[in-house]
Amino acid sequence: MKQPIRPVTIQPVGKELAIAWNDGRESYLPLEFLRRACPCAVCGGEPDVLGRVVRPNVEYVPESFELRGIEYVGGYGIQPKWGDGHRTGIYSWLYLLRLDEQLRQNP
């Protein structure tokens, strides 16, 4: 039986979040990219009654891209704490892998 992919270690390294995965892969996600990709409703929007996603205008300050901490959420993701006080985004392992793939395709 194949083990589901999950991180072995996650740690900030400079201006990136380094992730070592249990399949031997490594991801290096720039903190600014990670913050701008926040999946929470405040940052990414949420669907209205007709299913259209209303995206808010999010304004960032330099502290928005400073990672102040990470909390693990169950066995499926992390919730970063950003320097501007934002902390509602939950990044699942699958979402982090998708972000890594996006960076690899569009460096």
LINSUL-V556132 format. One record per residue. N is the residue number from 1. RES is the residue in one small letter. D_FIRST is the distance of its C-alpha to the first C-alpha in Angstrom with 2 decimals. Layout:
N_RES_D_FIRST ; N_RES_D_FIRST
//
This chain:
1_m_0.00 ; 2_k_3.78 ; 3_q_6.40 ; 4_p_9.34 ; 5_i_12.38 ; 6_r_15.07 ; 7_p_18.19 ; 8_v_18.77 ; 9_t_22.53 ; 10_i_24.91 ; 11_q_28.60 ; 12_p_31.72 ; 13_v_33.27 ; 14_g_36.68 ; 15_k_36.53 ; 16_e_32.78 ; 17_l_29.63 ; 18_a_27.33 ; 19_i_23.58 ; 20_a_21.20 ; 21_w_17.58 ; 22_n_14.51 ; 23_d_13.85 ; 24_g_17.40 ; 25_r_19.29 ; 26_e_22.50 ; 27_s_24.46 ; 28_y_28.16 ; 29_l_29.42 ; 30_p_33.21 ; 31_l_34.28 ; 32_e_36.78 ; 33_f_34.26 ; 34_l_31.85 ; 35_r_34.74 ; 36_r_36.01 ; 37_a_32.56 ; 38_c_32.53 ; 39_p_30.80 ; 40_c_33.02 ; 41_a_35.60 ; 42_v_38.47 ; 43_c_37.43 ; 44_g_35.61 ; 45_g_37.53 ; 46_e_36.60 ; 47_p_37.38 ; 48_d_40.77 ; 49_v_41.49 ; 50_l_41.39 ; 51_g_38.00 ; 52_r_39.58 ; 53_v_38.22 ; 54_v_41.13 ; 55_r_40.51 ; 56_p_42.67 ; 57_n_44.55 ; 58_v_42.97 ; 59_e_45.25 ; 60_y_44.04 ; 61_v_45.91 ; 62_p_45.08 ; 63_e_43.50 ; 64_s_41.04 ; 65_f_39.04 ; 66_e_39.16 ; 67_l_35.97 ; 68_r_37.16 ; 69_g_33.93 ; 70_i_30.35 ; 71_e_28.96 ; 72_y_25.30 ; 73_v_24.66 ; 74_g_22.07 ; 75_g_18.62 ; 76_y_18.99 ; 77_g_22.07 ; 78_i_25.42 ; 79_q_29.02 ; 80_p_31.45 ; 81_k_35.03 ; 82_w_37.49 ; 83_g_41.00 ; 84_d_42.67 ; 85_g_41.26 ; 86_h_38.60 ; 87_r_35.43 ; 88_t_34.11 ; 89_g_31.45 ; 90_i_27.80 ; 91_y_25.62 ; 92_s_21.98 ; 93_w_19.34 ; 94_l_19.10 ; 95_y_22.92 ; 96_l_23.21 ; 97_l_20.99 ; 98_r_23.23 ; 99_l_26.28 ; 100_d_25.18 ; 101_e_24.70 ; 102_q_28.10 ; 103_l_29.74 ; 104_r_28.41 ; 105_q_29.80 ; 106_n_33.05 ; 107_p_33.98
//
